[in-house]
Amino acid sequence: MNISIGNDHAGLDLKETIILYLESKGHVLHNHGTNKAESVDYADFIHPVAQDVEDKTVDMGIIICGSGNGAAMTANKHEKIRAALCWSAEISKLSRQHNNANIISIPARFISKDKALEMVDLFISTPFEGGRHQKRIEKIPCS
């Protein structure tokens, strides 16, 4: 699977852990995140991930910032993006099953590396259920 990933300074360590983990499983990662610990503006590293997903040059996206909120808000400005802020395995799974989320937003300052890897595993392996959820997805865009 091709996955785009982006992060700000708060998500640097977690991003590196996720990349190593996913590459060991054969996934291809496109890193748009900062590789430095100095403070940066998260939007500069999140928009490229959202653009990759929107353009369908990747299958999914992973975005990481301190709370996960700024990253999710930024990504969700893109018309075809459904970025889900996830803080548990159950939320990660439901975001795919019911919302067909195409980007997972992870709050680096509030979850462990093990929890993040569990959430990412579920996110990329859980299919969208469709059915009654599809009509809800179709009502999300404002245009």
C-alpha positions in Angstrom: 0.0 0.0 0.0 1.2 3.6 -0.8 0.8 5.8 2.2 1.5 9.6 2.5 2.6 10.8 6.0 3.2 14.2 7.4 3.9 15.7 10.8 5.0 18.8 12.7 7.7 18.9 15.3 5.5 17.3 18.0 5.0 14.3 15.7 8.6 13.7 14.7 9.4 10.7 16.9 6.1 9.0 16.3 6.3 9.5 12.5 9.7 7.8 12.5 8.4 4.9 14.4 5.4 4.5 12.1 7.5 4.7 9.0 9.9 2.0 10.2 7.0 -0.2 11.2 5.0 0.1 8.0 8.0 -0.2 5.7 8.9 -3.5 7.5 5.5 -4.7 6.5 6.1 -3.8 2.8 4.2 -0.5 2.6 5.6 2.4 0.6 5.7 5.7 2.6 5.9 9.2 1.1 7.3 11.4 3.8 6.1 15.0 3.7 6.7 15.7 7.4 9.4 17.7 9.0 12.5 15.8 10.0 13.7 18.3 12.5 12.6 19.0 16.1 12.5 22.7 15.7 9.0 24.3 15.8 7.2 24.4 12.5 3.7 25.3 11.2 1.8 22.0 10.9 -0.2 23.1 7.8 2.9 23.2 5.7 3.4 19.5 6.2 -0.3 18.4 6.2 -1.5 19.9 3.0 0.9 17.8 0.8 -0.5 14.6 2.5 -4.1 15.7 1.8 -3.2 16.6 -1.8 -1.6 13.1 -2.3 -4.8 11.5 -1.1 -7.1 13.8 -3.0 -5.1 13.2 -6.2 -5.1 9.4 -5.5 -1.4 9.1 -5.9 -1.5 7.2 -2.6 -4.0 4.9 -0.9 -4.3 6.7 2.4 -2.7 9.3 4.6 -1.3 9.6 8.1 -1.0 13.0 9.8 0.5 13.7 13.2 0.7 16.8 15.4 0.6 17.5 19.1 -3.2 17.2 19.6 -4.1 15.9 16.2 -6.7 18.6 15.9 -4.8 21.2 13.8 -3.7 18.5 11.4 -7.2 17.1 11.0 -8.7 20.6 10.5 -6.1 21.4 7.9 -6.6 18.2 5.9 -10.3 18.5 6.1 -10.2 21.7 4.2 -9.5 19.6 1.1 -12.8 18.7 -0.6 -12.2 14.9 -1.0 -10.6 14.4 2.4 -12.2 12.7 5.4 -9.5 13.0 8.1 -10.4 11.3 11.4 -8.8 12.4 14.7 -8.2 9.0 16.4 -7.1 8.3 20.0 -8.2 4.7 20.4 -8.2 1.5 18.4 -12.0 1.5 18.3 -12.3 5.0 17.0 -9.7 4.2 14.3 -11.6 1.2 13.1 -15.0 3.0 13.2 -13.6 5.9 11.2 -12.9 3.5 8.4 -16.0 1.3 8.7 -18.6 4.0 9.1 -16.9 7.2 7.7 -14.6 5.8 5.0 -11.9 8.1 6.4 -8.9 8.3 4.1 -6.5 10.0 6.5 -5.9 9.2 10.2 -4.9 12.1 12.4 -2.9 11.1 15.4 -2.4 13.2 18.6 1.3 12.6 19.3 1.3 14.1 22.8 -1.5 12.0 24.1 -0.9 8.4 22.9 1.9 5.8 23.2 3.8 4.5 20.2 2.3 1.1 20.7 -1.2 2.6 20.7 -0.4 4.6 17.5 0.8 1.5 15.7 -2.3 -0.4 16.7 -4.5 2.4 15.4 -2.6 2.6 12.1 -2.8 -1.2 11.6 -6.6 -1.1 12.1 -7.0 2.0 9.9 -5.2 0.6 6.9 -6.7 -2.9 7.2 -10.4 -2.0 8.0 -12.7 -1.8 5.0 -15.5 0.7 4.6 -18.9 -1.0 5.2 -20.8 1.0 2.7 -24.5 0.4 2.8 -26.3 2.9 5.1 -23.1 4.7 5.7 -22.6 5.6 2.0 -25.5 8.1 1.8 -24.1 9.8 4.9 -20.7 10.1 3.3 -22.2 11.7 0.2 -23.8 14.4 2.4 -20.4 15.6 3.9 -19.2 18.0 1.1 -20.6 21.5 1.1 -20.5 21.9 -2.6 
